[in-house]
């Protein structure tokens, strides 16, 4: 029998999707991200999205 894991499972899959999509979009060779760590930028986005459940809409 399948059991739904609800919001935690959705959040986990959504974060995986965001990471995959952003990896190709983050350019650290020019502009305001020049010289920054790609891994650090991705971790920032993950933290921002992961904590969005505390925002009131």
mmCIF file as Biopython writes it, N, C-alpha, C and O atoms, coordinates in Angstrom:
data_model
#
loop_
_atom_site.group_PDB
_atom_site.id
_atom_site.type_symbol
_atom_site.label_atom_id
_atom_site.label_alt_id
_atom_site.label_comp_id
_atom_site.label_asym_id
_atom_site.label_entity_id
_atom_site.label_seq_id
_atom_site.pdbx_PDB_ins_code
_atom_site.Cartn_x
_atom_site.Cartn_y
_atom_site.Cartn_z
_atom_site.occupancy
_atom_site.B_iso_or_equiv
_atom_site.auth_seq_id
_atom_site.auth_asym_id
_atom_site.pdbx_PDB_model_num
ATOM 1   N N  . UNK A ? 1  ? 0.841  -1.185 0.000   1.0 0.0 1  A 1 
ATOM 2   C CA . UNK A ? 1  ? 0.000  0.000  0.000   1.0 0.0 1  A 1 
ATOM 3   C C  . UNK A ? 1  ? 0.891  1.254  0.000   1.0 0.0 1  A 1 
ATOM 4   O O  . UNK A ? 1  ? 1.876  1.327  0.735   1.0 0.0 1  A 1 
ATOM 5   N N  . UNK A ? 2  ? 0.534  2.217  -0.819  1.0 0.0 2  A 1 
ATOM 6   C CA . UNK A ? 2  ? 1.295  3.461  -0.878  1.0 0.0 2  A 1 
ATOM 7   C C  . UNK A ? 2  ? 0.845  4.412  0.215   1.0 0.0 2  A 1 
ATOM 8   O O  . UNK A ? 2  ? -0.349 4.581  0.465   1.0 0.0 2  A 1 
ATOM 9   N N  . UNK A ? 3  ? 1.807  5.019  0.851   1.0 0.0 3  A 1 
ATOM 10  C CA . UNK A ? 3  ? 1.506  5.982  1.905   1.0 0.0 3  A 1 
ATOM 11  C C  . UNK A ? 3  ? 2.087  7.328  1.496   1.0 0.0 3  A 1 
ATOM 12  O O  . UNK A ? 3  ? 3.263  7.417  1.144   1.0 0.0 3  A 1 
ATOM 13  N N  . UNK A ? 4  ? 1.278  8.365  1.539   1.0 0.0 4  A 1 
ATOM 14  C CA . UNK A ? 4  ? 1.728  9.703  1.184   1.0 0.0 4  A 1 
ATOM 15  C C  . UNK A ? 4  ? 2.596  10.275 2.301   1.0 0.0 4  A 1 
ATOM 16  O O  . UNK A ? 4  ? 2.272  10.156 3.482   1.0 0.0 4  A 1 
ATOM 17  N N  . UNK A ? 5  ? 3.688  10.887 1.910   1.0 0.0 5  A 1 
ATOM 18  C CA . UNK A ? 5  ? 4.572  11.525 2.881   1.0 0.0 5  A 1 
ATOM 19  C C  . UNK A ? 5  ? 4.293  13.016 2.975   1.0 0.0 5  A 1 
ATOM 20  O O  . UNK A ? 5  ? 4.920  13.720 3.766   1.0 0.0 5  A 1 
ATOM 21  N N  . UNK A ? 6  ? 3.358  13.496 2.174   1.0 0.0 6  A 1 
ATOM 22  C CA . UNK A ? 6  ? 2.889  14.863 2.271   1.0 0.0 6  A 1 
ATOM 23  C C  . UNK A ? 6  ? 3.907  15.931 1.948   1.0 0.0 6  A 1 
ATOM 24  O O  . UNK A ? 6  ? 4.734  15.791 1.047   1.0 0.0 6  A 1 
ATOM 25  N N  . UNK A ? 7  ? 3.819  17.005 2.717   1.0 0.0 7  A 1 
ATOM 26  C CA . UNK A ? 7  ? 4.621  18.204 2.463   1.0 0.0 7  A 1 
ATOM 27  C C  . UNK A ? 7  ? 6.132  17.955 2.482   1.0 0.0 7  A 1 
ATOM 28  O O  . UNK A ? 7  ? 6.834  18.471 1.612   1.0 0.0 7  A 1 
ATOM 29  N N  . UNK A ? 8  ? 6.665  17.178 3.449   1.0 0.0 8  A 1 
ATOM 30  C CA . UNK A ? 8  ? 8.119  16.963 3.440   1.0 0.0 8  A 1 
ATOM 31  C C  . UNK A ? 8  ? 8.619  16.311 2.144   1.0 0.0 8  A 1 
ATOM 32  O O  . UNK A ? 8  ? 9.677  16.675 1.632   1.0 0.0 8  A 1 
ATOM 33  N N  . UNK A ? 9  ? 7.869  15.368 1.628   1.0 0.0 9  A 1 
ATOM 34  C CA . UNK A ? 9  ? 8.275  14.707 0.389   1.0 0.0 9  A 1 
ATOM 35  C C  . UNK A ? 9  ? 8.199  15.686 -0.783  1.0 0.0 9  A 1 
ATOM 36  O O  . UNK A ? 9  ? 9.094  15.722 -1.627  1.0 0.0 9  A 1 
ATOM 37  N N  . UNK A ? 10 ? 7.128  16.475 -0.829  1.0 0.0 10 A 1 
ATOM 38  C CA . UNK A ? 10 ? 6.994  17.477 -1.891  1.0 0.0 10 A 1 
ATOM 39  C C  . UNK A ? 10 ? 8.150  18.462 -1.840  1.0 0.0 10 A 1 
ATOM 40  O O  . UNK A ? 10 ? 8.755  18.762 -2.869  1.0 0.0 10 A 1 
ATOM 41  N N  . UNK A ? 11 ? 8.463  18.969 -0.647  1.0 0.0 11 A 1 
ATOM 42  C CA . UNK A ? 11 ? 9.541  19.949 -0.485  1.0 0.0 11 A 1 
ATOM 43  C C  . UNK A ? 11 ? 10.873 19.357 -0.946  1.0 0.0 11 A 1 
ATOM 44  O O  . UNK A ? 11 ? 11.653 20.025 -1.624  1.0 0.0 11 A 1 
ATOM 45  N N  . UNK A ? 12 ? 11.126 18.112 -0.579  1.0 0.0 12 A 1 
ATOM 46  C CA . UNK A ? 12 ? 12.370 17.451 -0.969  1.0 0.0 12 A 1 
ATOM 47  C C  . UNK A ? 12 ? 12.491 17.337 -2.485  1.0 0.0 12 A 1 
ATOM 48  O O  . UNK A ? 12 ? 13.538 17.647 -3.054  1.0 0.0 12 A 1 
ATOM 49  N N  . UNK A ? 13 ? 11.417 16.891 -3.139  1.0 0.0 13 A 1 
ATOM 50  C CA . UNK A ? 13 ? 11.438 16.762 -4.589  1.0 0.0 13 A 1 
ATOM 51  C C  . UNK A ? 13 ? 11.523 18.125 -5.267  1.0 0.0 13 A 1 
ATOM 52  O O  . UNK A ? 13 ? 12.201 18.274 -6.283  1.0 0.0 13 A 1 
ATOM 53  N N  . UNK A ? 14 ? 10.847 19.104 -4.713  1.0 0.0 14 A 1 
ATOM 54  C CA . UNK A ? 14 ? 10.886 20.448 -5.284  1.0 0.0 14 A 1 
ATOM 55  C C  . UNK A ? 14 ? 12.297 21.030 -5.195  1.0 0.0 14 A 1 
ATOM 56  O O  . UNK A ? 14 ? 12.770 21.645 -6.151  1.0 0.0 14 A 1 
ATOM 57  N N  . UNK A ? 15 ? 12.970 20.843 -4.065  1.0 0.0 15 A 1 
ATOM 58  C CA . UNK A ? 15 ? 14.331 21.351 -3.918  1.0 0.0 15 A 1 
ATOM 59  C C  . UNK A ? 15 ? 15.286 20.662 -4.893  1.0 0.0 15 A 1 
ATOM 60  O O  . UNK A ? 15 ? 16.175 21.308 -5.448  1.0 0.0 15 A 1 
ATOM 61  N N  . UNK A ? 16 ? 15.111 19.370 -5.101  1.0 0.0 16 A 1 
ATOM 62  C CA . UNK A ? 16 ? 15.934 18.659 -6.083  1.0 0.0 16 A 1 
ATOM 63  C C  . UNK A ? 16 ? 15.726 19.257 -7.478  1.0 0.0 16 A 1 
ATOM 64  O O  . UNK A ? 16 ? 16.682 19.464 -8.225  1.0 0.0 16 A 1 
ATOM 65  N N  . UNK A ? 17 ? 14.477 19.526 -7.811  1.0 0.0 17 A 1 
ATOM 66  C CA . UNK A ? 17 ? 14.153 20.127 -9.106  1.0 0.0 17 A 1 
ATOM 67  C C  . UNK A ? 17 ? 14.800 21.504 -9.244  1.0 0.0 17 A 1 
ATOM 68  O O  . UNK A ? 17 ? 15.390 21.811 -10.281 1.0 0.0 17 A 1 
ATOM 69  N N  . UNK A ? 18 ? 14.695 22.326 -8.215  1.0 0.0 18 A 1 
ATOM 70  C CA . UNK A ? 18 ? 15.262 23.676 -8.246  1.0 0.0 18 A 1 
ATOM 71  C C  . UNK A ? 18 ? 16.775 23.614 -8.427  1.0 0.0 18 A 1 
ATOM 72  O O  . UNK A ? 18 ? 17.340 24.375 -9.212  1.0 0.0 18 A 1 
ATOM 73  N N  . UNK A ? 19 ? 17.425 22.719 -7.710  1.0 0.0 19 A 1 
ATOM 74  C CA . UNK A ? 19 ? 18.882 22.581 -7.826  1.0 0.0 19 A 1 
ATOM 75  C C  . UNK A ? 19 ? 19.266 22.212 -9.255  1.0 0.0 19 A 1 
ATOM 76  O O  . UNK A ? 19 ? 20.177 22.807 -9.831  1.0 0.0 19 A 1 
ATOM 77  N N  . UNK A ? 20 ? 18.573 21.231 -9.823  1.0 0.0 20 A 1 
ATOM 78  C CA . UNK A ? 20 ? 18.868 20.811 -11.194 1.0 0.0 20 A 1 
ATOM 79  C C  . UNK A ? 20 ? 18.694 21.960 -12.186 1.0 0.0 20 A 1 
ATOM 80  O O  . UNK A ? 20 ? 19.511 22.132 -13.090 1.0 0.0 20 A 1 
ATOM 81  N N  . UNK A ? 21 ? 17.642 22.736 -12.018 1.0 0.0 21 A 1 
ATOM 82  C CA . UNK A ? 21 ? 17.372 23.843 -12.930 1.0 0.0 21 A 1 
ATOM 83  C C  . UNK A ? 21 ? 18.360 24.987 -12.757 1.0 0.0 21 A 1 
ATOM 84  O O  . UNK A ? 21 ? 18.780 25.593 -13.743 1.0 0.0 21 A 1 
ATOM 85  N N  . UNK A ? 22 ? 18.734 25.288 -11.531 1.0 0.0 22 A 1 
ATOM 86  C CA . UNK A ? 22 ? 19.618 26.424 -11.280 1.0 0.0 22 A 1 
ATOM 87  C C  . UNK A ? 22 ? 21.071 26.127 -11.616 1.0 0.0 22 A 1 
ATOM 88  O O  . UNK A ? 22 ? 21.822 27.047 -11.939 1.0 0.0 22 A 1 
ATOM 89  N N  . UNK A ? 23 ? 21.482 24.880 -11.550 1.0 0.0 23 A 1 
ATOM 90  C CA . UNK A ? 23 ? 22.879 24.549 -11.838 1.0 0.0 23 A 1 
ATOM 91  C C  . UNK A ? 23 ? 23.311 25.046 -13.211 1.0 0.0 23 A 1 
ATOM 92  O O  . UNK A ? 23 ? 24.439 25.512 -13.375 1.0 0.0 23 A 1 
ATOM 93  N N  . UNK A ? 24 ? 22.446 24.953 -14.173 1.0 0.0 24 A 1 
ATOM 94  C CA . UNK A ? 24 ? 22.784 25.420 -15.514 1.0 0.0 24 A 1 
ATOM 95  C C  . UNK A ? 24 ? 22.615 26.916 -15.704 1.0 0.0 24 A 1 
ATOM 96  O O  . UNK A ? 24 ? 23.109 27.477 -16.682 1.0 0.0 24 A 1 
ATOM 97  N N  . UNK A ? 25 ? 21.928 27.559 -14.788 1.0 0.0 25 A 1 
ATOM 98  C CA . UNK A ? 25 ? 21.620 28.987 -14.924 1.0 0.0 25 A 1 
ATOM 99  C C  . UNK A ? 25 ? 22.610 29.899 -14.197 1.0 0.0 25 A 1 
ATOM 100 O O  . UNK A ? 25 ? 22.758 31.063 -14.568 1.0 0.0 25 A 1 
ATOM 101 N N  . UNK A ? 26 ? 23.276 29.395 -13.187 1.0 0.0 26 A 1 
ATOM 102 C CA . UNK A ? 26 ? 24.179 30.224 -12.380 1.0 0.0 26 A 1 
ATOM 103 C C  . UNK A ? 26 ? 25.489 30.421 -13.130 1.0 0.0 26 A 1 
ATOM 104 O O  . UNK A ? 26 ? 26.195 29.458 -13.428 1.0 0.0 26 A 1 
ATOM 105 N N  . UNK A ? 27 ? 25.806 31.676 -13.431 1.0 0.0 27 A 1 
ATOM 106 C CA . UNK A ? 27 ? 27.039 32.019 -14.145 1.0 0.0 27 A 1 
ATOM 107 C C  . UNK A ? 27 ? 27.956 32.772 -13.190 1.0 0.0 27 A 1 
ATOM 108 O O  . UNK A ? 27 ? 27.659 33.898 -12.789 1.0 0.0 27 A 1 
ATOM 109 N N  . UNK A ? 28 ? 29.070 32.144 -12.829 1.0 0.0 28 A 1 
ATOM 110 C CA . UNK A ? 28 ? 29.998 32.782 -11.879 1.0 0.0 28 A 1 
ATOM 111 C C  . UNK A ? 28 ? 31.207 33.385 -12.585 1.0 0.0 28 A 1 
ATOM 112 O O  . UNK A ? 28 ? 32.195 33.736 -11.940 1.0 0.0 28 A 1 
ATOM 113 N N  . UNK A ? 29 ? 31.129 33.506 -13.915 1.0 0.0 29 A 1 
ATOM 114 C CA . UNK A ? 29 ? 32.266 34.045 -14.660 1.0 0.0 29 A 1 
ATOM 115 C C  . UNK A ? 29 ? 32.129 35.531 -14.965 1.0 0.0 29 A 1 
ATOM 116 O O  . UNK A ? 29 ? 33.106 36.179 -15.340 1.0 0.0 29 A 1 
ATOM 117 N N  . UNK A ? 30 ? 30.921 36.076 -14.806 1.0 0.0 30 A 1 
ATOM 118 C CA . UNK A ? 30 ? 30.735 37.500 -15.096 1.0 0.0 30 A 1 
ATOM 119 C C  . UNK A ? 30 ? 29.549 38.034 -14.305 1.0 0.0 30 A 1 
ATOM 120 O O  . UNK A ? 30 ? 28.771 37.275 -13.728 1.0 0.0 30 A 1 
ATOM 121 N N  . UNK A ? 31 ? 29.433 39.343 -14.290 1.0 0.0 31 A 1 
ATOM 122 C CA . UNK A ? 31 ? 28.312 39.982 -13.605 1.0 0.0 31 A 1 
ATOM 123 C C  . UNK A ? 31 ? 28.459 39.970 -12.095 1.0 0.0 31 A 1 
ATOM 124 O O  . UNK A ? 31 ? 29.561 39.833 -11.566 1.0 0.0 31 A 1 
ATOM 125 N N  . UNK A ? 32 ? 27.345 40.113 -11.414 1.0 0.0 32 A 1 
ATOM 126 C CA . UNK A ? 32 ? 27.396 40.245 -9.963  1.0 0.0 32 A 1 
ATOM 127 C C  . UNK A ? 32 ? 27.778 38.950 -9.255  1.0 0.0 32 A 1 
ATOM 128 O O  . UNK A ? 32 ? 28.130 38.985 -8.075  1.0 0.0 32 A 1 
ATOM 129 N N  . UNK A ? 33 ? 27.720 37.812 -9.937  1.0 0.0 33 A 1 
ATOM 130 C CA . UNK A ? 33 ? 28.126 36.544 -9.335  1.0 0.0 33 A 1 
ATOM 131 C C  . UNK A ? 33 ? 29.586 36.196 -9.602  1.0 0.0 33 A 1 
ATOM 132 O O  . UNK A ? 33 ? 30.063 35.146 -9.171  1.0 0.0 33 A 1 
ATOM 133 N N  . UNK A ? 34 ? 30.298 37.070 -10.310 1.0 0.0 34 A 1 
ATOM 134 C CA . UNK A ? 34 ? 31.683 36.787 -10.677 1.0 0.0 34 A 1 
ATOM 135 C C  . UNK A ? 34 ? 32.528 36.549 -9.432  1.0 0.0 34 A 1 
ATOM 136 O O  . UNK A ? 34 ? 32.540 37.356 -8.503  1.0 0.0 34 A 1 
ATOM 137 N N  . UNK A ? 35 ? 33.229 35.431 -9.438  1.0 0.0 35 A 1 
ATOM 138 C CA . UNK A ? 35 ? 34.131 35.113 -8.346  1.0 0.0 35 A 1 
ATOM 139 C C  . UNK A ? 35 ? 33.482 34.387 -7.180  1.0 0.0 35 A 1 
ATOM 140 O O  . UNK A ? 35 ? 34.179 33.923 -6.278  1.0 0.0 35 A 1 
ATOM 141 N N  . UNK A ? 36 ? 32.166 34.282 -7.184  1.0 0.0 36 A 1 
ATOM 142 C CA . UNK A ? 36 ? 31.484 33.583 -6.101  1.0 0.0 36 A 1 
ATOM 143 C C  . UNK A ? 36 ? 31.490 32.082 -6.355  1.0 0.0 36 A 1 
ATOM 144 O O  . UNK A ? 36 ? 31.665 31.628 -7.485  1.0 0.0 36 A 1 
ATOM 145 N N  . UNK A ? 37 ? 31.297 31.331 -5.293  1.0 0.0 37 A 1 
ATOM 146 C CA . UNK A ? 37 ? 31.221 29.883 -5.394  1.0 0.0 37 A 1 
ATOM 147 C C  . UNK A ? 37 ? 29.837 29.474 -5.886  1.0 0.0 37 A 1 
ATOM 148 O O  . UNK A ? 37 ? 28.823 29.896 -5.329  1.0 0.0 37 A 1 
ATOM 149 N N  . UNK A ? 38 ? 29.799 28.650 -6.932  1.0 0.0 38 A 1 
ATOM 150 C CA . UNK A ? 38 ? 28.528 28.167 -7.471  1.0 0.0 38 A 1 
ATOM 151 C C  . UNK A ? 38 ? 27.773 27.381 -6.395  1.0 0.0 38 A 1 
ATOM 152 O O  . UNK A ? 38 ? 26.556 27.509 -6.261  1.0 0.0 38 A 1 
ATOM 153 N N  . UNK A ? 39 ? 28.497 26.581 -5.642  1.0 0.0 39 A 1 
ATOM 154 C CA . UNK A ? 39 ? 27.895 25.790 -4.571  1.0 0.0 39 A 1 
ATOM 155 C C  . UNK A ? 39 ? 27.268 26.698 -3.516  1.0 0.0 39 A 1 
ATOM 156 O O  . UNK A ? 39 ? 26.183 26.405 -3.013  1.0 0.0 39 A 1 
ATOM 157 N N  . UNK A ? 40 ? 27.930 27.778 -3.184  1.0 0.0 40 A 1 
ATOM 158 C CA . UNK A ? 40 ? 27.411 28.723 -2.194  1.0 0.0 40 A 1 
ATOM 159 C C  . UNK A ? 40 ? 26.121 29.386 -2.676  1.0 0.0 40 A 1 
ATOM 160 O O  . UNK A ? 40 ? 25.176 29.542 -1.902  1.0 0.0 40 A 1 
ATOM 161 N N  . UNK A ? 41 ? 26.079 29.769 -3.933  1.0 0.0 41 A 1 
ATOM 162 C CA . UNK A ? 41 ? 24.876 30.393 -4.499  1.0 0.0 41 A 1 
ATOM 163 C C  . UNK A ? 41 ? 23.708 29.410 -4.459  1.0 0.0 41 A 1 
ATOM 164 O O  . UNK A ? 41 ? 22.598 29.781 -4.078  1.0 0.0 41 A 1 
ATOM 165 N N  . UNK A ? 42 ? 23.953 28.156 -4.854  1.0 0.0 42 A 1 
ATOM 166 C CA . UNK A ? 42 ? 22.895 27.150 -4.817  1.0 0.0 42 A 1 
ATOM 167 C C  . UNK A ? 42 ? 22.406 26.901 -3.396  1.0 0.0 42 A 1 
ATOM 168 O O  . UNK A ? 42 ? 21.204 26.752 -3.172  1.0 0.0 42 A 1 
ATOM 169 N N  . UNK A ? 43 ? 23.325 26.856 -2.435  1.0 0.0 43 A 1 
ATOM 170 C CA . UNK A ? 43 ? 22.930 26.661 -1.029  1.0 0.0 43 A 1 
ATOM 171 C C  . UNK A ? 43 ? 22.082 27.828 -0.533  1.0 0.0 43 A 1 
ATOM 172 O O  . UNK A ? 43 ? 21.150 27.631 0.246   1.0 0.0 43 A 1 
ATOM 173 N N  . UNK A ? 44 ? 22.401 29.044 -0.982  1.0 0.0 44 A 1 
ATOM 174 C CA . UNK A ? 44 ? 21.603 30.209 -0.613  1.0 0.0 44 A 1 
ATOM 175 C C  . UNK A ? 44 ? 20.164 30.056 -1.092  1.0 0.0 44 A 1 
ATOM 176 O O  . UNK A ? 44 ? 19.219 30.274 -0.333  1.0 0.0 44 A 1 
ATOM 177 N N  . UNK A ? 45 ? 20.008 29.676 -2.370  1.0 0.0 45 A 1 
ATOM 178 C CA . UNK A ? 45 ? 18.659 29.491 -2.918  1.0 0.0 45 A 1 
ATOM 179 C C  . UNK A ? 45 ? 17.914 28.371 -2.200  1.0 0.0 45 A 1 
ATOM 180 O O  . UNK A ? 45 ? 16.721 28.492 -1.922  1.0 0.0 45 A 1 
ATOM 181 N N  . UNK A ? 46 ? 18.608 27.295 -1.906  1.0 0.0 46 A 1 
ATOM 182 C CA . UNK A ? 46 ? 17.980 26.174 -1.200  1.0 0.0 46 A 1 
ATOM 183 C C  . UNK A ? 46 ? 17.492 26.618 0.170   1.0 0.0 46 A 1 
ATOM 184 O O  . UNK A ? 46 ? 16.379 26.281 0.576   1.0 0.0 46 A 1 
ATOM 185 N N  . UNK A ? 47 ? 18.320 27.372 0.884   1.0 0.0 47 A 1 
ATOM 186 C CA . UNK A ? 47 ? 17.922 27.858 2.209   1.0 0.0 47 A 1 
ATOM 187 C C  . UNK A ? 47 ? 16.736 28.810 2.107   1.0 0.0 47 A 1 
ATOM 188 O O  . UNK A ? 47 ? 15.826 28.764 2.934   1.0 0.0 47 A 1 
ATOM 189 N N  . UNK A ? 48 ? 16.747 29.671 1.092   1.0 0.0 48 A 1 
ATOM 190 C CA . UNK A ? 48 ? 15.656 30.629 0.925   1.0 0.0 48 A 1 
ATOM 191 C C  . UNK A ? 48 ? 14.341 29.916 0.610   1.0 0.0 48 A 1 
ATOM 192 O O  . UNK A ? 48 ? 13.291 30.278 1.141   1.0 0.0 48 A 1 
ATOM 193 N N  . UNK A ? 49 ? 14.401 28.927 -0.236  1.0 0.0 49 A 1 
ATOM 194 C CA . UNK A ? 49 ? 13.194 28.179 -0.598  1.0 0.0 49 A 1 
ATOM 195 C C  . UNK A ? 49 ? 12.761 27.279 0.546   1.0 0.0 49 A 1 
ATOM 196 O O  . UNK A ? 49 ? 11.569 27.156 0.828   1.0 0.0 49 A 1 
ATOM 197 N N  . UNK A ? 50 ? 13.716 26.654 1.198   1.0 0.0 50 A 1 
ATOM 198 C CA . UNK A ? 50 ? 13.411 25.728 2.287   1.0 0.0 50 A 1 
ATOM 199 C C  . UNK A ? 50 ? 12.759 26.404 3.479   1.0 0.0 50 A 1 
ATOM 200 O O  . UNK A ? 50 ? 12.012 25.763 4.218   1.0 0.0 50 A 1 
ATOM 201 N N  . UNK A ? 51 ? 13.028 27.683 3.677   1.0 0.0 51 A 1 
ATOM 202 C CA . UNK A ? 51 ? 12.462 28.407 4.794   1.0 0.0 51 A 1 
ATOM 203 C C  . UNK A ? 51 ? 11.204 29.188 4.415   1.0 0.0 51 A 1 
ATOM 204 O O  . UNK A ? 51 ? 10.669 29.943 5.227   1.0 0.0 51 A 1 
ATOM 205 N N  . UNK A ? 52 ? 10.740 29.008 3.197   1.0 0.0 52 A 1 
ATOM 206 C CA . UNK A ? 52 ? 9.581  29.780 2.736   1.0 0.0 52 A 1 
ATOM 207 C C  . UNK A ? 52 ? 8.290  29.366 3.418   1.0 0.0 52 A 1 
ATOM 208 O O  . UNK A ? 52 ? 7.288  30.071 3.302   1.0 0.0 52 A 1 
ATOM 209 N N  . UNK A ? 53 ? 8.283  28.236 4.131   1.0 0.0 53 A 1 
ATOM 210 C CA . UNK A ? 53 ? 7.063  27.806 4.800   1.0 0.0 53 A 1 
ATOM 211 C C  . UNK A ? 53 ? 6.717  28.700 5.995   1.0 0.0 53 A 1 
ATOM 212 O O  . UNK A ? 53 ? 5.613  28.615 6.532   1.0 0.0 53 A 1 
ATOM 213 N N  . UNK A ? 54 ? 7.645  29.547 6.409   1.0 0.0 54 A 1 
ATOM 214 C CA . UNK A ? 54 ? 7.369  30.432 7.543   1.0 0.0 54 A 1 
ATOM 215 C C  . UNK A ? 54 ? 6.825  31.788 7.100   1.0 0.0 54 A 1 
ATOM 216 O O  . UNK A ? 54 ? 6.564  32.653 7.936   1.0 0.0 54 A 1 
ATOM 217 N N  . UNK A ? 55 ? 6.653  31.978 5.790   1.0 0.0 55 A 1 
ATOM 218 C CA . UNK A ? 55 ? 6.163  33.239 5.253   1.0 0.0 55 A 1 
ATOM 219 C C  . UNK A ? 55 ? 4.639  33.187 5.201   1.0 0.0 55 A 1 
ATOM 220 O O  . UNK A ? 55 ? 4.055  32.195 4.765   1.0 0.0 55 A 1 
ATOM 221 N N  . UNK A ? 56 ? 4.007  34.263 5.650   1.0 0.0 56 A 1 
ATOM 222 C CA . UNK A ? 56 ? 2.545  34.344 5.563   1.0 0.0 56 A 1 
ATOM 223 C C  . UNK A ? 56 ? 2.151  34.898 4.205   1.0 0.0 56 A 1 
ATOM 224 O O  . UNK A ? 56 ? 2.720  35.889 3.749   1.0 0.0 56 A 1 
ATOM 225 N N  . UNK A ? 57 ? 1.184  34.268 3.557   1.0 0.0 57 A 1 
ATOM 226 C CA . UNK A ? 57 ? 0.720  34.721 2.247   1.0 0.0 57 A 1 
ATOM 227 C C  . UNK A ? 57 ? -0.580 35.426 2.373   1.0 0.0 57 A 1 
ATOM 228 O O  . UNK A ? 57 ? -1.134 35.883 1.374   1.0 0.0 57 A 1 
#
